[in-house]
């Protein structure tokens, strides 16, 4: 039973002992899960971090692979190129004296990604909960919206985890409300989707990431470290969220990558919106079409075919306030 004194997200995880926090959409998504991981670890949980990776994993040494499509990335893991968010995070964790392994999943379709998750769960000795984390909110799109953002990786992750029936708790947490507007997401429709999830008992509420908390301060530090380590491709999503956590507002400049865009950094970006993963998957309109996909391009094709057959899309709505 939920109470006002504790966010429902943490109530759901109260009895979980071992938890996997995994970035759903690739890139630096795992950073959006770092504050949750730190808070859960402080509560006495055993917490592991993973991420669907955009790095060149196939250049990794054979000994880092636990199984096909899942690698254990550590601070000293060698790789081609400088873009390697999982290793960057592992190095930051090591600097903080924290467990410094970040597991990396290959970009695949649902079937091999679920197998990779199962291989990792076996390696960890099982988990009681998986928290999928999205930097942004496009994982909350059900498929009939005017714009879906960048759905391929998010939906592969959601489909893979929704099928892991051996895991008792499967949750989704989104941080960075508003950042997906650049990719065509209409956030009035995000709120409409959350309202529908609330009616079905699948919405687990929202809570802010305070700058003057240990988790908030460490998150901002981790994002700054990542920007220093990846100067040519810093995370716009996490840079925006970190700016919001610091209390900045409006068209904040933290990278040349946004020089031709106008940002709207604001306090809503520092809010976690949390839902039950099975409830989210149950409302989805094309997730079942991804079940047997093996490659990311098959996910893309299935989404395109679904969209082409839609009789109508839900049009964007202006936020009225």
N, C-alpha and C positions, 0 to 999 in steps of 0.2 A: 504494500500500500504506500502511495506517495504522500509526502508532506511538503509544506512550504519551506521547511528548514533545510532540505536536501534536494538538489536537482534530481529529477527522475533518472537521468542517465547514470548517476553514481549509485542511486538506489538499486538499479538493475545489476550493477557490478559489485554490490556490497559483499556477496558471498563468493565471488570468483577469486581463485587463488593465483591462477596463471593466465595472463592476458596477452594477446597479440594485437598490437596497434599497427595497422598497415595503410600506407598511402594508396588510394584507389586509382588515381588518375595519372600517375607517372610524374616525372620531373621531380620537383621539390615537395610534392604533396605530403610526404612523411613528416616534414617540418611542422605542418599544421597539427599533427598528432603529438608533437613533442611535449607541449604543456600537459596534455592529458596523461601521457606516459609518466611524466615527472610526478604529477599529483597522485596517480595510482600507485607508483612506487613508494611515495612517502606514506601512503596508507597501508604499506606492508605487502603489496602485491608483487609477484614476479612478473615483470613486464618485458616483452620483446618487441623490437621494431622491425618493420619490413616495408618494402615499397615496390610497386610496379615500376620498373626502371626504363628510362630512355637512354641509358648509357650503352656503350658497345660491350655488352657482357660476353659476347662470344670471343673476345680477345683475352679473357681472364685465364689464369692458370688452371689446369684441371683440378688441382687440389681444393679449390674454393667451392666447387659444386657439390651440394648435398645430393642432388638428383637432377635430372634434366629440368631446366627452366627455373631453378632456384639455387642461388649462390649465397654463401656467407661472406659478407664483405667486412673487412677489418681495416684499421688505420693504415696498415702496411701492404694492403692488397695492391698489386700492380695492375695497370690498365693502360689502354691506348687513349690518348687525349686527356684534357684537363676537366672535361665535363663528366663528373661522377658524383652526383649528390649523395649517394649512399656512403661512399668513402669519405666525402667531406663531413658528413654528419658523424660518421664513426670517429674521425679525428677530433672533432669538437667534443664528443662524448668522452674520449680518452683524456682530453685536457681537463675535463670536469671531474675526473676520477669515477666516471660512471661506466657500466658495462658497454663495451665499444664494438659490438657486432650489429650490423644492420643487414638484414636479409633482403636480397634483390630478386624479384621475379622478372622473367623475360616477358616482353610484349607478345602475347599470344591470344588465341581465342579462348572461349570459356572452358572447353574440355581439358586442354593441357594446363591451363592456369589452375583449375581445381585440383588436378593431379599434383601440381607443384605445391599448392597449399597443403594438401594431405601429406606430402613428403616432409614439409617443414614441421607440421604438427607432430608427425612421428619422431622427427629429430628432437623436438622439444619435450617429448614425453606427454603430448596432449596439452590442450588448453581448455579453459572453462569459458572463454569469451574471445571473440574477435571484434575489434572496433575498426571499421573501414573509415578512413578520413579523407575528406575532399577539401582541397584548397579552393574555395568557391562553393557554389551551390548547384552546379549543373547536374550533379548526381541525383537531384530531386526531381528532374524533369521526367515526365511519364511517357513522352513520345509524341503527343499531339499538339505541343506548343509551337508557336510560330518559329522560335529559335531554340535549339537544343544545346548550344555551346559546343563543347568538344566531347561527345558522349562515348566514343569507342572504348577507351581504357576504363572509364568509370563503369560502364555497363558490363564489360568483361569481368571486372572485379566483383561487382554486385552479383552477377549471375553465378560466378564461381563460388562465392561465399554463401549465397542463398542455398546452394545444394550441399553444404557441409552439415548434414543433419546430426552428425556426431558432436557438434559444438553446441552447448546449451544456449549461450547468449551470443547473438550476432547483431551488432548495432552499427549505425552510421552517424558520424559527426561531421558537420560542415563548418568551416571557419573562413570568413571572408565574404560575407554577404555584399553583393554589388560588384565584385571584381569581374564577374562573367558577362557584364553588360557589353564589354568589348567584343565578346564572341556571340552577341545576339540574344543573350538570355534576358527575358523580361521578368523583373523581380516581383512585379505584382502577381504574375503567374506562379512564382515560387511560393509566395504567401498563400495563394489559393490552394496549391498542392499541400502545404503544411496544414491548412485548415481541414482538408479532406482526411489527412492522416490523423489529425486530432479526433475527428468524428469516429474513426475506426480504432482508436486507442493505440495508435502506432507513433504518435508524436511524443517525444520525451523532453520537450521543453527547450529553453534557451538560457544560456548564462554567459556572462562576460569574462574576458581574460584581463584581469587588472594588471597594470604596469607595476604597481607596488607590491605584487605577489612574487614569491620566488619563481613560480612557473612563468609568469609574464616577463620578468627581468631576464631569465635564462633564455627564453624564446627569442627575445629581441637580440640578445648577445649571439645566439646561434645563427640567426638570420644575417647579422652583420658579418660574422665569420664566413658564412657561405658566400656573401657578396664579395668579400676580399679574395676568397679562393677561386671564385668563378667570375672574374670581372667582365668577361666578354659575353656572358649569358646569365646574369643574375635573375633571380626569381622576381617577376613583377608582382605575382600574387602575394608571396610572403613579404616582399618589401612594402606593399600597400598595407597588409595586415599589421606589420610591425610599426609602421608609421601611425596607424590608427591606435594601436596599443599605447604608443608614446603620447597620444593626445593631439597629433597633428590633424589638420583639416584642409580639405580642398585639393587643389592641383599641386600635390607634393612631388618634388623632384628628388629621386634617389638613384636614377640610372638614365643613361642616354637612350636606352631602349624605348623610353616613353616620350621622347622629345616631340613627336608629332601627334601625341594624344593628350587629351585633357582628362586628368584623373579626378575622382571625387572621393578622396579618403575621408572617412567619417566613422563615428563610434560604432555603427552597426557592423563594420568589418571585424570588430573585436569580439563579436558574439558567436558562440557555438550554438548551432541549431542541430538537435539530435533526434534521430528517429530509429525505430526498430527496423532492422534490415529486411526481415521477412514481410513486414507490413508494407514497406516500400516496394519490394519486389512483387508483392501480390497485386498492387495497383498499376503495375507497369504494363504498357500495351504491346511491347514487342520483345520483351526479355526472353520469352519462350522461344523465339526464333533464333536466338543466339546459342541455344543449349548445345548444339553439336558443332559449333565453330571451332576450328583449330588455329586459324590465322587471324591477325588483326584485320586484314583486308576483307576477310569473310564477314567479320562483324560490321565493317563499313558497308559492305554490299547489302547485308540483311537490313540495316537501318535505312539505307536508301530505298530499297524495295518497299519497305513498310511505309515510308513517307510518301512515296509516289502513289500508293494505293489509298491514302487517306482521303475520305470524301471532303473533309475540311480540317483546317488547323484552328486551334484556339488563338485568336488574334492577340497581339500585345495590348496591354491595358496601362494607361498612365497611372502612376501612383498619385492619389488625389490630394495629398497633403503637402 
